[in-house]
């Protein structure tokens, strides 16, 4: 794999970044990265330092200010083996940002009268039809429903193919779920026009409708309708990438065990197949922003206003997230004005991550594209927050936390381990005036003392309160939305996941036995140990041993044994395990395929 596992070549990040032109706000953004909740007086993180921390090889940014691209800049490497730098012309796989662009294409056809937002989508489909069933007979699926993920359609996401796959399945083949498409047929399996339920399959239906009503290939149509008019010369839905674009494109990097070490191909173009640069996507956001305020653009002001009108609620909390037509809508729950509303989309494909967000009014925004799909997610959010701070985005960031200086004796009293669930522990350690939280050995989270026995988290907007027993010693912690406090764990008393991390496997397995986990919980835990990097095969074997004792005729248990033996290079035992799995579940096609692959070697 081309991924430089530990970024030992520090020159990857110490060379100059590449930029179109100098801008005094660039350095301010580069040194203002921050957690979810800002902390007053906390120095901002440096972008290059955070690239190292999150293990992201390369990224590119375009910032929008006053309805123009204020600056664009690239960092790191597009290819770590060939040492090819990222430039502002480097193309990245945009993932589900494809849906936002595809929605613009569909809305343009609706304006031209070639598609109707509110008529049954089957009236526009010729090459393939959504199968009728009790759901659709009651409420036919429309384009409006598909673009807002309320069509009740199946297939939440698509995972693409490695580039050696030839031929690639057609869109109709994928919609039909034919063998070799690695997906099931797209069907309506919940009530249309109901709640939000994310569906890449719905966007593939919309793509086929666009192809059927225009008589054009989707790549040619979108190029003619969107990319050429906006000067988006480094954007395409072509899959696989033509040579002229492939030379411009970044390599892909991922720590996922299933990742094959190369950019994947997505024939599911409208849901996931777009390649672009941040500057090109910024041009599209600006065009939509201008249309919203009545300027001439690809779409009319009325259409863009419909696009950013909430069709359904997605989530609530500090932020209220809704879905429009092809775009998510984000605002603080307290907000009641257009100027505090943001529209956009993010996207994740194998080895890539991207974010594209703009303000509905005011002409602000940012597009960030990265060639990693792991730590890139948090890094992208940190960059977005930095841009929001430097450019003064209206009501985007939470109010900064104000640190309360506490005596050392108080801070030291909070250090310890608190049990949140049967196998979940929050561990607090002290670093200067801060506390650092860690959940089950995961990422560190900065916590800020805001009062005596009160801390605030920087990864979500909530406070926690330490309680004391009769002797005055801290004995529990309660997050403000919890009804019951989390007891402090005594020294020497460990949960099973802690014992595993300490290498005390037999004790950990015994602990999991006492928890009485079900078949799915145990086999998923084993799967995680087998496929993480680095793998923990002894832990996987210990958990599977327990699973086999408790579920002796489980196909899932023996399938995981097959994966374990494959990982260890023990082919005959893997074959025997898969054969046993099929004995208990003869219809499992995935296991049949794995077995056939081993026997055929």
N, C-alpha and C positions, 0 to 999 in steps of 0.2 A: 504494500500500500504506500501511496505517496505521502501520507501524513507524517510529519516530523513529530514523533510522539511527545517529546519533551521540549520542543523548540530550543534545542541546545545551541543552534546557530543564532545567537542573539542579534546578528546583523539583520535578521529578518525584520526587526522592528526599529533598529537604531539608525537606519538610513533615512534620508529626507522623504517625506510623503509627497505625492504628486498633486498639483493643484492647477486649476485654470488660471487663477490670478490671486494676488495677495488680498487679504481682507482682515481688518483688525478684529472682527468678531470670531474668526476661525480659532485663534489661540484661546479665546475665552471659552468657546464650546469645548475645545480639546481638554481643558482643565476644569470642567464643571460637571463631569459625570457624577451621578448621585444615586442613592437607593430610592425605593418607591416613595418613602416619606422623607423629605429634606430635613436636615438638622442644622439649626442656626449655629454658625461658627465652625461647622465641620468643613475642612478643606475639600474641595472637589477632587474626584479621582481623575487621573490622567488617562487619556484615551489609549495611548500605546501601552501603558502599564496594564490597563484592563484587557487589552487584546492578549497579552501574555497570560494574565490570570485566567481568562476564559478560554484560552487555547484556540484563538481564532486566527487563521493564517492571513486573511485579507478581507478588506471591506471597502466600500465606497459610499459617499454621502452626497446628497444634494439638498440644500436648504432654500426654502422659499420665504421671501420677505416682500411685502407690498406687491403681491401678484407677479413677482419676477424671481428667477433663480438668483439668489444672493451670492452663493458660491457653491462649488462642487470640488470635492477632494477625495483622493484615494490613499489607502494605507496598506502596507504589507504586501504579500505575494499572491498572485493568481495561480501560480504553480510552484510548489516548494521544491520540486525535484529539478526543474529547469531554471529555477530562480527567476521566473518571469514576474515582474511587479504588476500589481493592480494599477490601472490608470482610470481616469474618469470615463474612458471609452470601453472599459472592460464590461462585458455582458454577464449577467448572473441569471440563474433560474429563479423566477419570481414566485413560484408556488401558487398559492391561492389568490394572490393579487391578480392572477389570470381572470378570476371571477369578476372583479371590478371592471376590468377592461372588456370582458365579454358582455357584461351588462350594458356598458356604454354602446357597444355594437348593436345589441338587441333593442335598446331604447331608440337608437337612430332609425332602425327599421320600423319601429312602432310609429315614430314621427312621420315616416314616409308612407305609412299605411300598408306596409307589407307584412307586419305582424300586429296583433292586437293584444294589449296587456290583459284584457279581461274576457277574451273568448277562449273556449277549450283549446289547449295546445295541440290536441290531436287533429284539429281542423287545419293546422299548418304543417303537420308532419306527413310526409309522403313515403319516405324510404323505410320508416319504422314507426310503430305506434305504441303508446303506453297501453298496456293491457287493461281492458275494462274489468272492474270488479265492484263489489258492493260499495266501496269507498267512492270510486269515481262516478258510479251511476247516481249517487246522491249529490256529490259535489265534484264536477269536472275540474281537472287541474288546468290552471291558466299560467301564462308567462309571468304575470305579476307574482303568483305564488312561488314559482320556481326561482325567480330572482331574489326573493326574500326568504328562501328556505322554509316555506310553509306549504309546499306541495304534497307533503306526506311521502315523498319519494325516498327510496332506499339508497344505499351505497354512500356512506358519509365521506369517504376519501378514496383516492387511488394511489397506488404505490409505484407505478412506473415499471420500466423494464431496463435491464442492462443493455448497452448498445450493441452487443453481439446477437440480440434477438432479431431474427430475420426470417420471414417477414413479420412486421408488426401487425397486430390485429386492427381492423377498421373500427370506426366509431360505432357502426351498426353492430358489428360482432361484439363489441364491449357492452353496448346497451342490451344485447340479447343474452349476455353471459355465456357465450359459446366457449367450448373447451380451449384452453390456451390463453384465455384473456385474464386469468387470475382474478376474476371478479364474478359476482352473481348478476343475474339479470336486474335491470333497473325496473322496479315495480312500485306501485303505490301501496304502502303497507301501514299507513296511519291516516287519520282524517285530514283531507286537504283543507286549506284555509284555516288551519288551527294554529297551534303554538309553533314557535321557532324550533326547527330540527335540521341541523346542518346536513346538506346533501350535495356532494359532488356529482352524484348521479343526476340530480335535477338540472345541473348546469350542462351536463352532457346532452340531456334531452333538449335544452335550449339551443345548444350548438347545432344539433341536427335540424332543428326547426329553421335556424338561420340559413343553413346550407340548402335546405329544401325550398325555401321561399325565394332565395336569390339565384339558385342554380349555380352558385360559385363555390369553389373550394374555400374553406374557412380561412386559410392563410392568406389567399389572394384578396378575399373580401375585407378582412380586417386591415390589411395593408392599405388598400384603396380607400376604405371608409374612415380610418382613424390615423394610422401611422404616417402616411404620406402628407395628409393635410396639416398635421401638427409638427412635421419635421422630426418625427421619431425614427431616425434612420438606423438606429441600433436596437430595434425592437421587432420581434417576430413571434408568431405562434408556430413556426415551422418545426416539426419534430420528425426525425432527428434534425439537428441544426445543419443547414447547408454549409459548405466549406468556407464561404466568405464570412459567415458569422462564427463558425467554429474557431477560427483563428483568433477571434476577439473574446472568446468566452473563457471564463475562469474554470479551473478544475474544481472538483467537489471534495469535501472532507467531512468525515463523520466518525464518531467513536462507537456507533451502533454496531452490534455484533453481526447483523445481517448485511451491512453495507459492503459492497463488492469493490470499493476503492476507485470508483469512476463516476462521472456524471451519468445519471439515469435518463432514459427517454420516456416522454409522456405523450402518447398518442391521444390521451384524454385532454385535448388542448384547452377548451374553455375552462375546465376546472383547475388545470395545473400546468399547462404546457408553454406558458409565456417565458421568453428570455428578453431582458431589457437592461438598460443602464438606469441608475438613479435619476440622471438628468432628463432622460426621455420620459420616465414616469412622472417626474415633477412637471413637465410640460402638459401632461394630461390633467394633473390635479389643478394646475393654474387655469387651464381652459374651462374646467368645470366651475371653478371659483368665479371666473369672469362671467360665465353664463348665468350663474346664480344672481349676480348683481346687474344683469340686463345687457351685458356686452355680447357681441356676436361670438358664437363658438360652435362647436360640433353639435351641441344640443341646445334647444331653446331654454329660456329661463324657467318656463313652466315645467319642462321635463326634469331639469336638474333639481328644482324645488320638490318635485315628486320623488326624485331619487333619494333626497336626504330627509324625507318625511318618514318617521318611524312606522313600520308595518307590524312589528311585533317586538316584545321585550325579550332581551337575551339574558341579562343578569342585573342584579341590584347589589348595592353596597355603597361604598364611598362614591364610586362611579356608577352611573346608570348607563347600561349598554343596550342599544337597540339595533335593529336591522332595518335598513331602507331597501332600495332596489339596487342590489349589487354592492352595497357598501355598509359597513358597520358604522354606528353613530355612538360617540362617546362624549359624556359630559358628567360633571359632578352632579350628584343627586339633588343638591340644593339649587342647581342652576335653573333659570327660567327664561333665558334669553338666547337668541341665535348666536350671539357673539361668543358664547361659552360652549358651543357645540363643535365637535370635530368629526370628520368623516374619513374613512379609509379602510385599509385591509392589511393583514399580514399574510405571510405565506411561508410554508416549510416544504421543501422537497428534499430528497436524499442528498445530503451534503450541502444544502443551501438554506438560507433564511433571509426574509426580506420584510420590511415595514414601509408602508406609504400612508402618510396622514396629512390632512390639511384642515385648516379652520374653515367653517362654512362662511364666515364673514371675516374681513380683515386681511386676507391674502397671506397667511402664514402657512408653513408646512415643512415637512422633511421626508425624504426617502432614504432609507438605509438598506444596503444589500451586502450580505456576508456569505463567504464560502465555507460555512460550517453550520451544522444543524443542532449543536448541543448547547454549549455555553453562549453561543451567538444570541440566543433568545434574550437572556438577561442583559448582555452587552448592548444589544439594540435598544432595549428599553432605557438603559442608562444614558445612551446617546440622545435619545428622544427627549428625555427629561432635561438634559443639558441644553438642548436647543430651545426647549420651552422656557427655561429660566433666562437664558441670554436674550431671547427675543421677546420676552414678556408676554407669552401666550395667556390670554384671558382665562382665568379660573381653570387652569389645566393641572397645576401641581397642588398637592395638599399643603396646608399651612405648615411652615417649618416647626419642628419640635424645639423647645427651649430646654436646654439641659439644666438640671438642678444640681449644684455641687453638694455632694454628700460626704460625710466623714469616711475614712478608710474602713473603720469598723463596721459601718452599715453595708458598704459595698461588699466587703469580705463575707458578711453574714448571708448574702444572697447566693453566693457561689455554691453550686451543688447540682443534684439531679432530681428531676420532678417527673412523676409518672403520669402521662396523659392518657394512655390506653394500655391494653393488655400487653402489648409489646412495643410501646412507643415511649421514649424518654426524652425530655428536654434537659439538656445539660448547659449550665451557665458557668462561664469562667470570666475572670476580670482582666481587662486590659486598660490600665490607667483609670480614667474617670468613667469608662464605658463598661457594659457587660456584653459578652458575646454569647449568643444562643446557638446551640447546635442540636438538631433533631435527628436522632438515630444515626449519627455519623455523617450527616449530609453537609450542605454548605453552611458556612458561618453567617450569622445574622447579627448586625449591630443593634444593640438595645440601649436606650437612653434613659437614665434616671430623670424623672420629671417631678418627683416628690418623695417624701419619706415612704419607703416600702412600696413605691409605685414606679413602674418602668413603662416605656412606650417602645413598640417595635418599629423598625424601619422597613419591614417587608409588607406590612399592612397597617391600616389605621385602627389600632386598638391598644388599650392599656392593660397592664396586668398588675395584680396586687399581691404582695407577699403577706402572709399571715403568720402570727406567732402563737406558740403554745403557752402553757402556764408558766414555764420557766423563762419565757421571753425569747426563746430561740425560734428562728424561722422554720416552720414545719410544713408549709404548703404555698401554692401559687394558684391564683385564679385569673384567667383572662376575662375581661369585662362581660363577654357574652356567654360565659359558662355559668351553669347553675351550681356545679360542684367544683371545689378546688382540686388541684393536682397535688397529691401527697409527696413530700420530700422522701426520697429513697435513702435508707441508711447505707453507710459505707459497707461494702462487702456483699450487699444484696443486689444482684444483677438480673436484668431481663434477658430473655433468650437471645435477642439480636446483639446485645452487648457481649454476651458470652461467645457468640460466633466471632465477633470482631476481635475478641481477646484470644481466639484460637482454642477455646475450651468447648470443643465440638460435642463431646458426649453429654456434658451438662446442658448445652443449648438444646440438643435434641430432646432430652428429657423434659426441659422446660416447655418445648413446643408440644410434647405429648400431653402435658397437663393443661395446655390451652385448648385441647380438643378441636384443632383446626379441621376444616372440611377438606374434601378431595381437591377442589379447585385452588384453595389457598396454599396447600402444600405443594402441589405440582407447579403452580405459578412461581412460588418461591424458588423451587429447584430450577425452573427455566431461567430465572434472573441470575442465579449463581452460575449456570452453565454459559450464559451468553454475555455476561458483563465483561468488561476489559479492565484489568485482567480477570479471567474466570476464577471462580472458587469451587473447583471440582470436588474436593473433600466435603465441603458444606453441602453441595448438591447431592452427593451420594448419601450423606447422613440423613438429609431430609427425605430423600426417596426411600431409604430404608424404613423410616417411620411411616411414610405413606403406604408402602407395600404391606406393612403389618396391619394397618388400619383399614386399607381398601384393597384386599388381595385380588379382586377380579376387576380392577380398574384399568381400562384401556389407556387413560391419560397417564397413569403412573408408568406403565411399560413403554409408552411412547417417549416419555422423558428419559427413561433408562436408555432407550435407543439413542437419543441425542447425546447423553452422557458418554456412552461407549464410542460413538462416532468421534466425539471430541478427544477421547483418549486413544483413538486409533485402534480400537479393539473391534474389528469388523464383524467377526463371527458372533460375538456377544450382542452387537448392535442388531444384526439380522434376527437373532433369536428373540430379542426384546420386541422388535417391531412385529414379528410373527405372533407373539403372545398378545400384543396390543390388538392386532387384527382379529385374533380369536375372540376377544371380548367385544369388539366393535367392527364387524366385517364390512361395514359400509363407509368407513373413513377413507376418503380418497387421498387425503394428504399423507396418511401413513402408508398407503399403497404406493404412492409415488416415491417416498423416501426408501421404502423397501426395494422397489424396482431399481432405483439408482444404485443401491449397494450390491444387489445380486448381479447387476449388469456390468459391474467393474471387473 
